[in-house]
């Protein structure tokens, strides 16, 4: 399922945050969105997920205009959101968190729900022996795995993730991004907001750079990595004074290249 965003404006009350965002993610494509704190990345995902009203512009899923859909309707349409800071239900067990993730599919075939759970367990096998454990007792990395697995229980065709590597050790960052690459290769469309640019560039098909509520650069990771505004800022540290500390933590995740992908030049957006 493709995602197409055109001229998107959104914000919080009178505070306008997004100013005419254009973003496209083709079916089975992983698009990374990077930018300093305050660039509007989280606001973009919240608007795409129906958590914030869109004040102008359009959002299309597989050609269908879903602008104005609420979170539940978007989930039923095929878009799931994995929020920043994981937000698992700490007092519930791992399996109960998974069940809640599949709430919008509860009336669907039981075989589909079982398949979604099997897919999640195959991606994150360390969750399997912890199914009856309270989610709040998991490590940070395990909670992030659970948050992604919970999103997959909605059987999405588009998955948007907000800062999946935040606060994690480099080894776990590698595991998370390797799993995202596998999902992409299975045909899932992903939009990943991320401060750890090295990890994102290793797995992304395309990258969009946001600044002050706008997409200012976009292109293939190989092309963008040679742009001094990106290589000297995000890949070398210090694009902006308020960039997250974790952006420079640890080595890149293992690359999961997309078969047949070719480099395209970076494009500066007006």
N, C-alpha and C positions, 0 to 999 in steps of 0.2 A: 504494500500500500504506500503510495507516495504522499508526501506532505508538501504543500505549497502555501507560502505566506507572502502576501503582497500588501505593501503600504501600511503595515500594522502600527497603530498607535494605541498605547495603553498607559495606565498610571494608577495613582492612588488619590482619589478625589480630584482636587484641583492641581495636584502635582503630576505633570506629564513626565513620563520616564522614557517611553519608546517613541521614536519619531520616524515613522515610515520604514519599518523593517521589512526587507525582502529576504526570504530564506526558502530554499528548496532542498528537500531530501528525497531522492528517488527510492523506489522499492528496493530493499536489500542494500541500502547505502548507510554508512555511518558518517554523520556530519558532526564535527566538533565545533563548539562555540567557545572562544576564549576572549579574555578581556580583563582589565583591572577591576577591582572592587568598585561598585557604583556604576559600572558600564551598562547595567540593565539586563544582565544575563538571566538572573532568577526571575525577574519580572516577565521576561519573554516566555519562559517555560510556564509560569503561572497563567499568563494570558492564553497560551496554546492549550492549556489543560482546563480552561473554563473557570479557573479560580479568581481571575480578574476580568472585568468587562473590557471588551475591545471597543475603543471609542471611534476608530476609523480603520479601514483596511479589511482584508478578508483572509480567512484560513480555509483551505480546501484539503480534504482527505480523499485520495483516489478520485479527484475531480468533483467531489460533492462539497458544496459550501456548508461548512459546519460553524461559521462565525456566529457567536452568540450561544452555542450549545453550552450547557452546564456540565460539570465534571462527570456525573453519572451517565448522561447521554453520550458524552464523548467516549467514555469507557466502553459503553455498549457498541459504539461505532467502530472502536478498534484502537483507541489511543490510551496508553497508561503512563502515569507520571510517577517516577521515583524521586521523592523530595530530598532536599538537602538535609543533612544531619539524621538521615535514616528514618526517624520517627516510627520505629516499630512500637508495638504495644508491649511494654516491658513486663507487665504482670501476667500476660497470656503466654501460652506455650508457643513454640515455633510452629507447630502444626495448626494451632488456632489462628496465628497470624496469617498463615497460608490460606486457610479457609476464608478469612475475611477478605483477602486479596481477590478471591474468586467470587465475591458477592454478586457482582453484576451478571455472572454466568451460572448462578445457582439453579436456574430452571433449565439449563441446557443439559445435554447428554452427560451422564456420569462418566462415560468413557473419555470424553473430552477433558473433564476436570482431572481425571486420573493421569491422562497424557501430559497435561500442563504440569502437574506435580512431578511426574517422572522426569520431564525435561529440566525442571528446576533442580532436582536432586542430582541429575547427571552433570549439570554445570557446577554445582556446589556440593560435592559429596560430603564435605565436612559437616553439613547440616543434618545429614541422614541420621547419625546416632544421637542427635540432639533434639529430635522432634518433640519429645515430651518435656524438654527443658524450658524454663521461663526465658523469654527473649531478652529480658533485662540482665540475665547472667552471662550472656554471650560476650565475646570480645568485640571491639569496635569493628574489626574486619568481618567477623561472622554476622554482626548486625547489618552491615552493608550488604552482604550476600543475601541475608534474609529479606532485606528491603527490595532487592532486585527480584528475588524469587517470588515475593508477594506480588510484585507488579506483573510478573509472568503468569500468575494464576488468573489474571483477567483475560488471558489469551489474546494479547494485543497484536496488532500488525504494525503499530508505530509505538516505540518506547522512547520517552524523553527522560533524561536523568540529570539531576542537579548535583554537581560536585561529588561524584562517587568515590573519589580518592581522598577526600578531606580527612585529615587526622590519621591516616593509615600508614603503616610501615611500608617501605618500598616493595618488599616481597609480596605483601597483600595487594598493593596497587597493581603489580604485575598479574596476579591471579584475576583480579576484577576485570582488567582490560583485556586479558586473554579470553575471558568468558564473553565479554561484549563483542569481541571479534568473531567468536564462534556463532553468536546470535546473528550477527550481520551476515555471515556466510550461509546461515540457514534461511536467509531471506527476510529477516526482520529489519525494519527501517528504524534507525536510531538517531536521536539528536542528543548529544552529550555536552553539557556545559561543564567546563573543567578549567581549573587554575594550573594543574600540572600539565603544562604544554607538552613536555617531552613524552609523557605517557599518551596523551591524546594524539599527537602527531604520529606515533608509532602504529596506530591502528586505524586512524581516520582515512576515509576516502577523500573528503574535502574539509576545509577549515574556514570558518567565518570569524573575523576579528571584530569585536564590538568596542565602541568607545562612545560614551555619553549618549546612549540610547540609539545609536545608529550602527549599522554594519559598514565598516570603513575599508576592510580588505576581505577578499575571499579567494580561494583557489586550492590547488593541490598542495598537500603538506610539503612535498619536495620543493615546489616552487616558492612557497611562503617561507620555508626555513632559510632561504638565501636572502630574503628581504631584511635589510638591517633593522627595520622597525620591529620585526618579529624576532629575528635571531639575536639581536642585542637586547631585546626587552624580555620576551617570554622565555626563549630558550637559553639566554645567558643571564637572566635575572634582572629585575628592576625596570620593567616597562613603565611602572608608575609607583609612586612612593607608598601607596596603600595596597600594593599587591599582596596576596596571602603568603604567609611564610612557607606553607606547604608546597607552593609552586616550584620551589627549588629543591625539594626533599627527595633524595634518592635517585637511582638510575631509572631510565625509561623502562616501560613495560615491554615484554617481548612483542615484537611486531607480528601481526597476523595479517599478512598482505592479502589483498583481494585479487583473485585470479583475473588476469586480463585487464587490470586497471592501468591506465596510462596517465602520465603527468600532464597537467594543464598549467598554464601560467597563472600567476597571481593577478587578480584584478582589483584595482583601487576603486572604491565606491565613492560617488560624489557626496 
